[in-house]
Amino acid sequence: MANKFKPETLCVQAGWTPRKGDPRILPIYQSTTFKYDTSEQMARLFDLEDSGYFYTRLQNPTNDAVAAKIAALEGGVAAMLTSSGQAANFYAIFNICQAGDHFVCSSAIYGGTFNLFAVTMKKLGIEVTFVNPDSSEDEIMDAFRENTKALFGETISNPSLEVLDIEKFARIAKAQGVPLIIDNTFPTPINCRPFEWGADIVVHSTTKYMDGHAAAVGGCIVDSGNFDWDKYADKFPGLCTPDESYHGLTYTKSFGKMAYITKATAQLMRDLGSIPSPQNSFLLNLGLETLHLRMRQHCVNAQKVAEYLQQCDEVAWVNYCGLPGNKYYALAQKYLPKGSCGVISFGLKGGRETSIRFMDALKMVAIVTHVADARTCVLHPASHTHRQLSDEQLIEAGVRPDLIRLSVGIENAEDIIEDIAQALKA
């Protein structure tokens, strides 16, 4: 199905193809376990000799159908759902890194991911070097070591909204013989497909636009199938040498292009268990069915709001890559010609205190930790998500003390602007 249809059709049709008498919409297989007739049938599943379902921690038909839809949307060969975007980021790296390994990462990434990579994974013996994504190729190459196993970045960074030069990062990764992993949460595959620009693996927090309704937390890892693990077999022993926990099976030999996702499922999900509930996957699927419609509206609305903010006297600065004067406008035109996302950041004259008073005066727009769903919402990172940081640390993290993150929803743009206008007056 991935090759036949355009993204809009895949949103609605991919993943679940009912046969005669099957339910038309994807059913919820809300079961931990699945029945077999003989012991031999079960044994073959446990040895990865047959594909099938025996325990939802490893695989579940509802989860797999939704993963297949996301793989089709991204143009990948396989995908695995996780219980959160953080779990997806962790598994994507941990699937190819072990104690003593290192990876390189853009410094312009979501704060939770930064902490996962810099603090928690360090405790597991995996080191990261952060690089300024706008640095030259040579400067970024200098961060690589003999034990470097991956390069990581976000298509559009949260909350600093920097647009990544994916082709530049792909050239660096290729030259170093490591996969490029891209978090594509904000644009979604509707507005950007990183595999077409040379990325190897894509991760998502499906909690955001893919779900679109703030109903279910989730994540996803998609493999392009394009990275040649065997070419760098000494770097990736987990994929290219026998796994003793499966009677010496070697993932690349047994599963070819499916090796990376099969290992993530059969090994990491088996042992760490960050599986989404089938109910949550069902809700995610409902969201995906309208993703192409919602992304268009988010982008149209955000453009109008950004243009309005730009001409307000009370506003000190506006950051949205759809504005012609923006630092990332040219990159956005290249990678995101259909639009970026609905998230805008801006600052008010008067700084932090004025920002807080403005947010408290909003009526329709809600103050929430969430971002990227149907409802317009707002957050002041310096007071909320990053409140433990000093002003100096905030600036280092790319979060100015006066930064307001506005996630523009799919309501009427005039109503959103009217609420902002009355709050600015207040």
PAVEX-379112 format. One record per residue (C-alpha): residue number from 1; residue in three letters; y, x, z. Coordinates in pm, 1 decimal. Last residue first. Layout:
% PAVEX-379112
    nr   rest         c2         c1         c3
   NUM    ALA          Y          X          Z
...
***
This chain:
% PAVEX-379112
    nr   rest         c2         c1         c3
   426    ALA     4342.2     -497.4     2957.9
   425    LYS     4486.2     -436.9     2612.6
   424    LEU     4188.6     -214.1     2520.3
   423    ALA     3952.0     -480.5     2658.8
   422    GLN     4116.2     -752.1     2446.4
   421    ALA     4080.8     -538.6     2132.2
   420    ILE     3716.1     -444.1     2203.4
   419    ASP     3624.8     -812.7     2242.7
   418    GLU     3807.3     -900.2     1920.5
   417    ILE     3632.2     -616.1     1734.9
   416    ILE     3287.6     -746.6     1835.5
   415    ASP     3383.7    -1104.0     1737.4
   414    GLU     3515.2     -984.5     1401.5
   413    ALA     3190.7     -792.7     1336.9
   412    ASN     2980.0    -1108.5     1372.4
   411    GLU     2672.4    -1017.6     1577.2
   410    ILE     2426.8     -755.0     1448.7
   409    GLY     2484.8     -494.0     1718.5
   408    VAL     2718.6     -194.7     1749.5
   407    SER     2596.1       62.2     2000.8
   406    LEU     2911.8      207.3     2154.2
   405    ARG     2880.0      541.6     2331.3
   404    ILE     3202.9      620.2     2516.7
   403    LEU     3286.6      989.9     2545.7
   402    ASP     3569.9     1072.3     2793.2
   401    PRO     3377.5     1350.4     2974.6
   400    ARG     3271.3     1495.8     2635.3
   399    VAL     2897.1     1503.4     2574.3
   398    GLY     2789.8     1796.4     2354.2
   397    ALA     2561.4     1936.5     2626.5
   396    GLU     2801.5     2229.3     2681.0
   395    ILE     3088.5     1976.4     2714.1
   394    LEU     2895.1     1791.3     2984.7
   393    GLN     2810.1     2117.6     3163.0
   392    GLU     3181.9     2204.8     3186.5
   391    ASP     3268.3     1852.8     3309.6
   390    SER     2998.5     1884.8     3577.4
   389    LEU     2657.5     1722.5     3520.5
   388    GLN     2477.8     1476.8     3753.7
   387    ARG     2644.9     1180.0     3580.5
   386    HIS     2468.6     1246.2     3248.5
   385    THR     2303.6      903.3     3197.1
   384    HIS     2575.6      707.1     3378.8
   383    SER     2932.6      818.5     3452.2
   382    ALA     2949.3     1103.5     3196.3
   381    PRO     2732.7      897.9     2957.0
   380    HIS     2975.0      601.0     2942.5
   379    LEU     2760.3      325.9     2792.4
   378    VAL     2820.4       28.2     2561.1
   377    CYS     2626.2     -259.5     2412.5
   376    THR     2632.3     -475.8     2102.0
   375    ARG     2316.8     -688.2     2086.6
   374    ALA     2049.3     -646.1     1817.5
   373    ASP     1919.3     -316.4     1958.6
   372    ALA     2019.9       45.8     1916.5
   371    VAL     2107.1      167.1     2266.3
   370    HIS     1988.8       95.3     2618.5
   369    THR     2146.9      209.4     2942.8
   368    VAL     2347.8     -114.0     2956.7
   367    ILE     2714.3     -218.5     2979.8
   366    ALA     2735.3     -539.1     2775.2
   365    VAL     2974.6     -628.3     2491.1
   364    MET     3065.3     -996.1     2521.8
   363    LYS     3325.0     -958.3     2800.5
   362    LEU     3459.2     -600.4     2799.7
   361    ALA     3705.9     -527.4     3081.0
   360    ASP     3465.7     -303.5     3278.5
   359    MET     3424.8      -86.1     2969.3
   358    PHE     3800.0      -33.2     2932.6
   357    ARG     3841.2       50.7     3303.2
   356    ILE     3561.9      312.7     3275.9
   355    SER     3713.6      471.2     2965.4
   354    THR     4057.2      480.4     3129.7
   353    GLU     3908.4      671.3     3424.8
   352    ARG     3733.2      923.8     3197.5
   351    GLY     4018.3     1016.6     2966.8
   350    GLY     4371.7      878.4     2946.8
   349    LYS     4372.7      845.4     2568.9
   348    LEU     4037.9      685.3     2490.1
   347    GLY     3726.3      851.6     2349.0
   346    PHE     3482.3      751.3     2077.7
   345    SER     3112.1      745.4     1994.6
   344    ILE     2959.7      511.7     1737.5
   343    VAL     2599.5      387.7     1709.0
   342    GLY     2506.0      132.3     1442.7
   341    CYS     2302.5      361.7     1219.8
   340    SER     2341.8      595.2      921.4
   339    GLY     2422.5      410.3      599.5
   338    LYS     2261.0      369.6      255.9
   337    PRO     2357.9      724.4      148.5
   336    LEU     2202.1      876.9      463.5
   335    TYR     2080.1     1226.9      367.6
   334    LYS     2345.7     1335.4      117.3
   333    GLN     2636.5     1107.1      208.9
   332    ALA     2562.7     1177.8      577.2
   331    LEU     2574.0     1553.9      512.1
   330    ALA     2918.3     1512.9      348.3
   329    TYR     3049.7     1290.4      631.9
   328    TYR     2928.1     1523.6      907.8
   327    LYS     3269.3     1654.5     1022.0
   326    ASN     3415.6     1304.6      985.8
   325    GLY     3727.7     1252.9      768.8
   324    PRO     3551.9     1008.3      533.3
   323    LEU     3427.5      784.0      819.5
   322    GLY     3056.7      697.9      780.3
   321    CYS     2961.5      988.2     1009.7
   320    TYR     3105.5      810.9     1313.0
   319    ASN     3300.2      998.9     1582.7
   318    VAL     3630.0      841.1     1686.0
   317    TRP     3918.6     1015.4     1870.0
   316    ALA     4207.1      946.3     2109.5
   315    VAL     4195.9      563.8     2096.9
   314    GLU     4482.3      370.4     2261.9
   313    ASP     4687.6      369.3     1938.3
   312    CYS     4407.4      191.6     1748.8
   311    GLN     4371.3      292.4     1380.1
   310    GLN     4042.8      480.1     1417.0
   309    LEU     3900.2      205.9     1638.4
   308    TYR     3924.0      -46.2     1350.5
   307    GLU     3756.9      191.3     1101.8
   306    ALA     3476.1      256.4     1351.3
   305    VAL     3432.8     -120.2     1410.4
   304    LYS     3412.4     -194.9     1036.7
   303    GLN     3164.5       90.5      975.2
   302    ALA     2958.6      -18.4     1275.4
   301    ASN     2933.7     -374.6     1140.2
   300    VAL     2812.5     -269.6      794.1
   299    CYS     2569.1      -18.0      948.3
   298    HIS     2419.4     -263.0     1200.6
   297    GLN     2392.9     -527.0      924.8
   296    ARG     2196.0     -301.6      688.8
   295    MET     1973.7     -182.8      974.0
   294    ARG     1900.2     -546.0     1069.2
   293    LEU     1775.7     -657.4      729.0
   292    HIS     1546.3     -356.8      672.6
   291    LEU     1410.4     -380.6     1029.0
   290    THR     1321.2     -750.5      997.6
   289    GLU      939.6     -718.6      992.1
   288    LEU      960.1     -408.2     1212.2
   287    GLY     1073.0     -618.9     1507.2
   286    LEU      770.4     -847.3     1486.1
   285    ASN      552.3     -535.7     1468.2
   284    LEU      712.2     -395.9     1783.9
   283    LEU      629.3     -720.0     1966.2
   282    PHE      262.9     -686.7     1859.8
   281    SER      265.7     -321.6     1968.2
   280    ASN      392.9     -430.5     2309.9
   279    GLN      108.3     -683.8     2345.3
   278    PRO     -144.4     -419.8     2233.2
   277    SER      -30.7     -212.4     2534.5
   276    PRO      105.3      126.7     2435.7
   275    ILE     -110.9      432.6     2510.5
   274    SER       13.5      728.0     2712.9
   273    GLY     -343.8      825.8     2809.2
   272    LEU     -323.4     1194.6     2900.2
   271    ASP     -682.6     1307.6     2835.7
   270    ARG     -804.2     1075.9     2556.3
   269    MET     -451.1     1046.0     2417.2
   268    LEU     -430.8     1424.2     2395.5
   267    GLN     -780.6     1489.8     2256.3
   266    ALA     -901.9     1215.6     2022.9
   265    THR     -557.7     1076.2     1940.9
   264    ALA     -352.4     1394.6     1901.7
   263    LYS     -652.2     1564.5     1737.3
   262    THR     -689.3     1280.1     1485.0
   261    ILE     -313.2     1282.5     1421.5
   260    TYR     -312.5     1655.2     1333.6
   259    ALA     -640.8     1659.9     1138.4
   258    MET     -576.8     1360.5      908.4
   257    LYS     -493.7     1585.4      610.1
   256    GLY     -840.7     1739.1      634.3
   255    PHE    -1052.1     1552.4      892.5
   254    SER    -1369.1     1754.8      955.8
   253    LYS    -1252.0     2099.5      846.3
   252    THR     -897.7     2067.1      985.3
   251    TYR    -1024.7     1920.0     1313.5
   250    THR    -1299.5     2173.7     1388.3
   249    LEU    -1597.9     2014.8     1574.0
   248    GLY    -1759.2     2240.4     1835.3
   247    HIS    -1952.9     1972.8     2024.3
   246    TYR    -1640.2     1755.2     2075.5
   245    SER    -1504.7     1902.1     2403.4
   244    GLU    -1584.4     2245.4     2255.1
   243    ASP    -1312.1     2201.8     1993.0
   242    PRO    -1394.6     2452.2     1716.8
   241    THR    -1106.5     2650.1     1560.0
   240    CYS     -837.5     2534.6     1314.1
   239    LEU     -658.6     2252.0     1496.6
   238    GLY     -634.5     2395.0     1848.1
   237    PRO     -627.9     2748.5     1703.9
   236    PHE     -286.4     2687.3     1542.4
   235    LYS     -114.7     3024.3     1497.0
   234    ASP     -430.1     3212.5     1384.2
   233    ALA     -504.5     2933.0     1134.4
   232    TYR     -172.8     2975.7      951.5
   231    LYS     -302.8     2883.1      604.2
   230    ASP     -549.1     2652.2      782.9
   229    TRP     -264.0     2436.8      915.1
   228    ASP     -126.2     2363.5      567.0
   227    PHE      156.8     2117.9      644.2
   226    ASN      176.3     1828.3      397.3
   225    GLY      -17.8     1553.3      576.6
   224    SER      317.0     1381.1      639.5
   223    ASP      221.0     1314.9     1002.0
   222    VAL      382.5     1027.1     1193.2
   221    ILE      426.6     1017.5     1572.9
   220    CYS      533.3      689.8     1737.0
   219    GLY      703.3      567.4     2051.7
   218    GLY      732.6      259.2     2269.3
   217    VAL      935.7       51.3     2516.2
   216    ALA      922.5     -322.6     2447.5
   215    ALA     1167.8     -614.0     2434.1
   214    ALA     1498.8     -440.3     2366.6
   213    HIS     1527.3     -659.9     2054.6
   212    GLY     1531.1     -403.1     1773.2
   211    ASP     1168.3     -295.6     1806.7
   210    MET     1226.4      -49.7     1523.0
   209    TYR     1594.9      -13.2     1612.9
   208    LYS     1536.0      139.5     1959.3
   207    THR     1216.1      120.8     2166.6
   206    THR     1031.4      265.0     1863.9
   205    SER     1139.8      605.5     1994.6
   204    HIS     1035.0      786.4     1685.6
   203    VAL      868.3     1109.5     1576.9
   202    VAL      834.8     1263.6     1230.7
   201    ILE      606.7     1551.7     1126.1
   200    ASP      627.4     1783.1      823.9
   199    ALA      996.2     1772.9      723.1
   198    GLY     1079.0     1883.8      366.6
   197    TRP     1360.1     1651.5      255.0
   196    GLU     1133.7     1366.5      133.6
   195    PHE      941.8     1394.0      462.3
   194    PRO     1270.4     1316.7      646.2
   193    ARG     1279.9      955.8      519.3
   192    CYS     1631.5      829.3      592.6
   191    ASN     1804.7      488.2      600.3
   190    ILE     1509.2      247.6      611.9
   189    PRO     1286.0      520.8      761.2
   188    THR     1480.3      479.2     1089.5
   187    PRO     1840.8      608.7     1100.7
   186    PHE     1853.2      641.2     1483.4
   185    THR     1491.1      724.7     1569.3
   184    ASN     1417.0      995.2     1308.1
   183    ASP     1309.0     1269.2     1551.9
   182    ILE     1214.7     1548.9     1313.1
   181    ILE      931.9     1802.5     1350.7
   180    LEU      937.7     2097.0     1107.5
   179    PRO      598.2     2265.5     1095.0
   178    VAL      567.8     2645.7     1128.3
   177    GLY      517.4     2923.2      871.9
   176    GLN      846.7     3102.1      943.6
   175    ALA      984.9     3071.1      589.2
   174    LYS      871.0     2708.1      581.4
   173    ALA     1042.8     2628.2      911.8
   172    ILE     1368.2     2790.6      794.0
   171    ARG     1361.8     2608.0      459.2
   170    ALA     1290.1     2276.4      639.1
   169    PHE     1583.4     2332.3      878.4
   168    LYS     1817.8     2383.4      581.9
   167    GLU     1672.4     2078.3      405.4
   166    ILE     1718.2     1866.0      719.1
   165    ASP     2088.6     1944.6      763.5
   164    LEU     2108.8     1742.1     1085.0
   163    VAL     2380.7     1480.4     1131.8
   162    GLU     2558.7     1507.2     1468.5
   161    LEU     2592.7     1175.0     1651.8
   160    SER     2670.0     1329.5     1996.8
   159    PRO     2471.2     1055.3     2180.3
   158    ASN     2193.6     1086.3     2053.6
   157    SER     2159.7     1318.5     1754.0
   156    ILE     2123.7     1185.4     1401.1
   155    THR     1823.7     1331.7     1213.8
   154    GLU     1704.4     1489.0     1540.8
   153    GLY     1559.6     1843.3     1547.3
   152    PHE     1244.1     2046.0     1617.0
   151    LEU     1100.2     2374.9     1482.2
   150    ALA      738.5     2459.3     1566.7
   149    LYS      483.5     2725.2     1674.2
   148    THR      681.3     3032.6     1781.7
   147    ASN      445.6     3301.0     1924.3
   146    GLU      570.8     3585.0     1702.3
   145    ARG      927.7     3489.4     1787.8
   144    PHE     1195.3     3274.3     1622.8
   143    ALA     1552.2     3252.9     1760.3
   142    ASP     1681.1     3500.3     1500.2
   141    MET     1585.7     3250.9     1225.7
   140    ILE     1858.8     3017.7     1361.3
   139    GLU     2122.7     3288.8     1315.8
   138    ASP     1992.1     3373.1      968.8
   137    GLU     1996.8     3007.4      859.9
   136    SER     2359.3     2976.3      968.8
   135    SER     2452.8     2775.9     1278.4
   134    ASP     2526.9     2401.2     1250.2
   133    PRO     2206.5     2311.2     1437.8
   132    ASN     2322.3     2517.4     1738.9
   131    VAL     1994.7     2664.5     1864.0
   130    PHE     1783.0     2588.8     2169.2
   129    THR     1496.0     2824.7     2252.0
   128    VAL     1187.5     2660.9     2402.1
   127    GLU      909.3     2795.3     2622.3
   126    ILE      563.2     2648.2     2686.7
   125    GLY      402.0     2758.3     3015.5
   124    LEU      329.8     2406.4     3144.7
   123    LYS      624.7     2433.2     3386.6
   122    LYS      839.3     2521.2     3081.6
   121    MET      728.1     2189.5     2933.9
   120    THR      896.6     2008.6     3224.4
   119    VAL     1231.2     2192.4     3227.9
   118    ALA     1361.4     2283.5     2882.1
   117    PHE     1150.1     2057.1     2658.6
   116    LEU     1140.9     1743.6     2874.1
   115    ASN     1504.2     1797.3     2982.8
   114    PHE     1628.7     1827.1     2623.3
   113    THR     1418.3     1522.5     2529.2
   112    GLY     1583.7     1316.6     2802.8
   111    GLY     1928.3     1440.8     2696.8
   110    TYR     1880.2     1329.9     2333.9
   109    ILE     1920.5     1618.0     2088.5
   108    ALA     2195.5     1846.1     1958.5
   107    SER     2057.0     2178.5     2088.9
   106    SER     1827.2     2196.4     1785.4
   105    CYS     1485.1     2323.1     1887.6
   104    VAL     1276.2     2639.1     1851.7
   103    PHE      919.8     2661.3     1983.4
   102    HIS      725.3     2895.8     2210.0
   101    ASP      363.7     2947.9     2314.6
   100    GLY      221.7     3115.1     2626.7
    99    ALA       70.1     2793.1     2761.8
    98    GLN      -21.1     2565.3     2468.0
    97    CYS      155.9     2439.7     2158.8
    96    ILE       15.4     2244.3     1861.0
    95    ASN      -60.5     1898.0     2005.8
    94    PHE      180.8     1970.2     2291.8
    93    ILE      477.7     1949.8     2051.4
    92    ALA      408.0     1607.2     1897.3
    91    TYR      250.9     1489.3     2223.8
    90    PHE      570.2     1547.5     2423.9
    89    ASN      798.1     1392.4     2161.3
    88    ALA      573.8     1085.4     2132.3
    87    ALA      551.4     1052.2     2512.5
    86    GLN      932.2     1058.7     2530.6
    85    GLY      952.4      788.0     2264.7
    84    SER      740.3      565.1     2486.0
    83    SER      387.1      419.4     2523.2
    82    THR      257.6      604.8     2217.5
    81    LEU      168.2      493.0     1866.5
    80    MET      -20.2      725.8     1632.1
    79    ALA       49.7      777.7     1263.4
    78    ALA     -131.0      876.8      945.1
    77    VAL      -74.3      991.5      585.0
    76    GLY      305.7      973.5      586.4
    75    GLY      554.4      797.7      356.2
    74    GLU      785.4      703.5      646.0
    73    LEU      743.8      329.6      588.0
    72    ALA      370.2      366.1      522.1
    71    ALA      321.8      564.3      844.1
    70    ILE      520.0      295.3     1031.6
    69    LYS      292.3       21.0      893.1
    68    ALA      -21.5      223.0      974.0
    67    ALA       97.0      267.1     1334.8
    66    VAL      141.0     -110.9     1355.4
    65    ALA     -213.3     -170.3     1231.8
    64    ASP     -349.7       96.0     1466.4
    63    ASN     -191.3      -57.7     1775.9
    62    THR     -334.3     -401.2     1698.7
    61    PRO     -680.2     -258.5     1616.6
    60    ASN     -698.9      -43.6     1933.7
    59    GLN     -763.4      328.1     1962.8
    58    LEU     -815.7      594.9     2224.8
    57    ARG     -692.8      427.5     2543.4
    56    THR     -812.2       99.6     2388.5
    55    TYR    -1182.1      188.5     2425.5
    54    PHE    -1465.4      146.4     2174.9
    53    TYR    -1307.3       98.1     1836.8
    52    GLY    -1424.6      239.8     1507.8
    51    SER    -1450.8      553.8     1299.3
    50    ASP    -1789.7      721.0     1279.9
    49    GLU    -1879.8     1087.4     1340.7
    48    LEU    -1606.4     1130.7     1603.6
    47    ASP    -1877.9     1232.2     1854.9
    46    PHE    -1788.0      940.3     2084.6
    45    LEU    -1806.4      699.9     1789.1
    44    ARG    -2150.9      831.2     1690.8
    43    ALA    -2274.7      778.2     2048.4
    42    MET    -2161.0      413.9     2045.0
    41    GLN    -2361.1      334.2     1732.0
    40    GLU    -2661.5      525.9     1875.5
    39    SER    -2657.0      316.3     2195.7
    38    THR    -2711.4        5.8     1988.3
    37    ASP    -2544.9     -330.7     1934.4
    36    TYR    -2181.0     -242.7     1998.2
    35    LYS    -1904.5     -419.9     2195.9
    34    PHE    -1534.9     -325.9     2229.6
    33    THR    -1323.5     -236.9     2535.1
    32    THR     -980.6     -264.0     2690.7
    31    SER     -905.3     -595.0     2525.4
    30    GLN     -577.2     -755.8     2425.9
    29    TYR     -648.4     -743.5     2052.6
    28    ILE     -317.4     -912.8     1969.7
    27    PRO     -346.5    -1063.3     1621.9
    26    LEU     -141.2     -947.7     1321.1
    25    ILE      -14.0    -1252.5     1135.3
    24    ARG     -221.4    -1441.0      877.3
    23    PRO     -519.5    -1481.5     1114.2
    22    ASP     -842.1    -1400.2      930.2
    21    GLY    -1033.2    -1671.0      736.3
    20    LYS    -1070.0    -1464.5      420.3
    19    ARG     -932.4    -1114.7      480.9
    18    PRO     -604.9    -1028.0      650.4
    17    THR     -414.6     -715.4      544.8
    16    TRP     -233.2     -571.9      848.0
    15    GLY      -46.5     -239.6      824.5
    14    ALA      209.6     -313.0      553.8
    13    GLN      343.3     -658.1      455.0
    12    VAL      682.2     -726.8      613.8
    11    CYS      833.0     -383.0      667.7
    10    LEU      636.2     -257.8      364.4
     9    THR      818.3     -508.8      143.1
     8    GLU     1161.3     -381.7      249.9
     7    PRO     1041.3      -19.8      217.7
     6    LYS      940.6      -54.8     -150.7
     5    PHE      580.2     -122.1     -248.9
     4    LYS      297.2       36.6     -438.7
     3    ASN      274.1      384.9     -290.2
     2    ALA      236.1      289.7       76.5
     1    MET        0.0        0.0        0.0
***
